[in-house]
Amino acid sequence: MSLIFKGQNLELSSGQELGAFEIVYTTYGTLNQNKSNALLICHALSGDADAVIWWETQVGPGKAIDTNQYFVICSNTIGSCYGSTGPASINPKTDTPYNLSFPVITITDMVNAQKKLIDSLDISSLASVIGGSMGGMQALEWAVLYPENIRTCVAIATSAELAPQALAFNAVGREAIISDPNFQQGNYAEETVPKHGLSIARMIGHITYRSDESMSEKFGRRLLKKEDYGYDFSTDFEIESYLKYQGDKFVNRFDANSYLYLAKAMSYFDLSKKYGSLEEAFKNTQANFLILSISSDWLYPARESKRIVKALMKQNKPVTYCEIEASHGHDSFLMENDQLSKLIQSFLENTHEK
Amino acid sequence: MYNTYILNAIPNGARVLDLGCGDGDLLDQLRKEKNCQGYGIDIQYDHILACTKRGISTFHGNIDEGLSDFSDHAFDYVILSQTLQQVTRPLYVIEEMLRVGHKAIITFPNFGYWEIRIQLLLTGQAPKTKTLPYEWYDTPNIRVVSIRDFRHLCEQNNIKILSDNQSNLFSKKGLFVVKSGKKD
């Protein structure tokens, strides 16, 4: 069921404030009497509040994140384009869309907004906050910002700060959008969106979310409906056409400005920034952590997860780390994977106080 | 039963790291009986899963690659139970144990056990016993180490033996508590 939370006065990392804002969220399952079975799922860059759809491999009745057992909440992050307040929303002060006048937001801001939503549901302790990629960043931020309000934290295929290589890819994606002539400083009309730029950003993103192995397996160097090279600059290879398809598909479902804001939020993410070091950041956490990396993920490689684990261990915090065997790269966390499901399920089961 | 010796060797409330922790039996006992805190390390996913089911925190990693994810003297005790004979770089692993922990507890099947000596003498073939049941060409135990060998390694590398559980040729397994002989 899709619901709307109306919040007020969200202080942002930039020093600005979001006066009134909305969060679209979905809940599954039933909240028990003592409200101890609530669990929050945080989505990645292009996700929305419908966790049972984008994460159907893990979320649902009888699945690893069992909606028969938990009251599962998934909210669309601020800045996104799936219902929550973002750059496409109307600025109440001007009655026009914010576009680039929307304040730049951070992962911290997303989490602070979610906290207001959770407070409004009168839930004081979340059984878990779970997410992959940008969702994992939010889960970690929850553990640090609100140690008393979460009992476990499951962070998958993520890092405590965006590594330089990932930063670089993010920058190229943003650059592609900004340099599209249709971009118009973010004030593009609905019929002339910077689809070229957004599509390129998605194509680059898509490459980084997959692995060499998965592309070789799926496409190899196969030609697209051709016997031989075209000896021109049209599409020769299947992988090229597939990427184009991914880019075009994305343009129809995502807003270019939102992409800029969310990509920027990820680039700014650095859990240690306020604390001086990662160990210091984790000093007051109370959650039990499950940190998972994906063996073929080169965008958020295992060493990024291990940095988190090492810092937690230095602080004597309960933490389990596992490298999940999967060949499809970063996006493997969204796909069917027995190792991933079993570990999440066992971890939740064991840590859940009924 | 060898867990009992390890349990006896570890004081209450110690911080422990168990290398090759398997499904977490020892850590579970240490937690329940000795109020110990700590982590297990194991290379097998199934073991990580088994530990998770019991609520034991584990780190998925290869101890042969060292313990670089752990800082100096982060633990009171680092345990290597019945795994020494399976590591590629035993000395490196022991040195890493002594860097990460104040003390190390190492147990291993004794290839110098009297029965094994007699078997080798009489049959001329690599011996097989209950604790070492494998054919020489299909065994996880790539290191053939006896109790005397272990003492020799400690002597050669400035490792101080604090307790040896009276390990000798009549012991099926060796159990040593060691610490670095280097001044801190």
Interface residues (C-beta under 8 A of the other chain):
Chain A: N288 L290 K306 V309 K310 M313 K314 N316 P318 V319 T320 Y321 C322 E323 E325 Q339 K342 L343 S346 F347 E349 N350 T351
Chain B: R15 Q37 Y39 Y45 I48 L49 C51 T52 K53 R54 G55 S57 T58 F59 H60 G61 D69 F70 S71 A74
